[in-house]
Amino acid sequence: MENTIINSFEEIPYLKSAEIYRLFSQGKVLNKQKYDDVHGCFVDDGLFTLVFNKIKHFTLFFKHMGYELKLDDEGDFYFTQEIRDSNNDESDDNAMKIQAVLLFIGRYYAKVGDLEQLSDPMFGLKETDIDALKQDELLVSSLKALRLDNWDKALEYLNSRDLIFKMAKDRYVLSSAAAAFLNRLITAHTEFINNESTN
Amino acid sequence: MKQFSAINTLKIMLERPNIMFNVIKQMDRHNERFISEATLALTVLEDIKSLDKKEQQRFKLAFATENLANSHIIADQDQFDNVNRLMFQEAVLSIFRLCETSLYQELTDAKLKSELASFWHIQSKLKAESCSFNILDPDYTELVEELLQKLGSLLDLLKRNLVRMQNINSDLEQLSIDVSKEGIDFAEYRQKLLDDVTRLYERHILPTQKFVNPDVRLIDGDNLLATINSIKILFDSHGKHELSDQVFRYSLSFSNIINPLKDVSNQINGFIRKTQKSLTQFNAMEWHFERFKQKYEETLDGRVNRTKVDSSFAKETQFMNNVKRIPRPKTLKIENNESYFHNVFTDLTYKIEDQLLTSDDVIDAEGEALISFTSKDRLERARQIYQLIEKLKLRESKDVIATLHYRLKDLLPKYHFVDLINAVVHYRKTILDGKQLIKTNQKSYIHHDNEYYVYRVVILQEAL
């Protein structure tokens, strides 16, 4: 028994493991695919593959650190939650900021195009889109009420959590995690409408 | 019966604005300016039924016809088919419309034409030979007054209408809500939707857009901007530059309205081209955004310190909940500046002085005093701590209790928490030495002998 446990650690390059720990400790998500600057497209993230292949090891590893490693299979991404069930203001605020800003982006984009384009590097969120978002005063004051100073800070906030990737100055593409959230909103709405009509 | 003044009646009406919102909705629906006394009473009762008796009484009194009439909230009453009908003051209705954008009355073609006609009227009067352009002529001053009042009210009307139109997205969502329903024939549905949207566009947006468009040609006269401009030129030619300036600024504001209006019509254009899938997306986003907006609007209530959106919104959708950064150990901060070194050296000096105090045998090994704990021994130990504390030097500290704790712990043999209490009390009472203590509301704790002691943090600083 002792041997197998030691082996699972030995099987994994410690540099990669440290990188994975660092990523989650910064509150990021680990997407299956990341944006590749050089080729301008999405490529498989080696760290995701590593976690996926050694899921037993990493689940146990994070459990010992006090965190639960979870896979969101709709969005193909891993994230960590604190096991201690603390009613934590900080994490509530994080979720609120993330969900609201993604909703603002989705709402704007649903007016001008198809949401799927947001996670396509050919399209993504362009400078003109960001300008339009900045023009909307309701959104700007909403950001302030979320304790995000402005749109640049809000996008930086999502970027720092790997929910969106920066392709160029003022050009972003949504990660599969963020796209999964927008899809979840659509599903919730469809369910709401259909439940209402059957009632 | 108890009566309220106009201002208090209005205040009470504004306390539960839904009553008037519903009244206005009913009148708008029937396209009437009157509401029957009974309908009003029913609306009031429906809204206040959850309140306690005394509160209900207050609202009943305020909305009583007699009170409304005496405080001039209603402009007129009449009998029609044996029903007593009330007509509210237009100003009162405007206040409520201002508070709820969905109650704005859309500007119709007819309404806009009549506005324009009144400008033509003023224009022709100013152009007439008989117009004096003399401020001493009451006909002329009244005309100017009328012009400015008209310009102001028209701008206000258009602006409010614009706000209403900018909410077009929620209208479109309402129109197309059925698209997410299962088993819908999209082609057929789309046709119906197109008809609805076209009606919305032609009845309400197109007229306003035409109205402020400087390039539009009308059969019976100049368009709005051309009319205003000709009035400006008239003032200019008579040397009334201040007036011409004012009129010019109005014309700028009118022409500024056209850009946001173009955005609105672009949105409608985009909406018409939507496929079933993107329509579903659009509706879902608008619906969730309304959910968010409700949370956001809670921050706009009367409470000054409430500026942050409540995060309960996020809990309804499973995404990134309970995810946060893992806190990392903080590094020890060593700085290279004068005050940092000053603090280090005073700490060292005090430590040395402390050592000298104990080596002078100021305090004997008094451990037994604690263990036997007779009152006499306790007093003796306290007295000795007092003497010690009078000799201790303390520097400014953000937490003087903790400082004392660590100093005494090293100084006193068999240190006990009671010693710290004695020391703090004595220090506070006697030796402040040009410094002052500030008690804060922050709590902190000391861990000693497997026990935790919670205390309020006290700051020591130079007396001002």
Interface residues (C-beta under 8 A of the other chain):
Chain A: F24 S25 Q26 G27 V29 M65 Y67 F79 T80 Q81 E82 N88 D89 E90 S91 D92 D93 N94 A95 M96 I98 Q99 A100 L103 F104 G106 R107 A110 K111 V112 G113 D114 L115 L138 S142 K144 A145 L146 R147 R161 L163 A180 F181 L182 R184 L185 I186 A188 H189 T190 F192 I193 N194 S197
Chain B: N169 I177 D178 S180 K181 E182 Q267 G270 F271 K277 S278 T280 Q281 F282 N283 A284 M285 E286 W287 H288 F289 F292 K293 Y296 T299 T307 K308 V309 S311 F313 A314 K315 E316 T317 Q318 F319 M320 N321 N322 V323 K324 R325 I326 R328
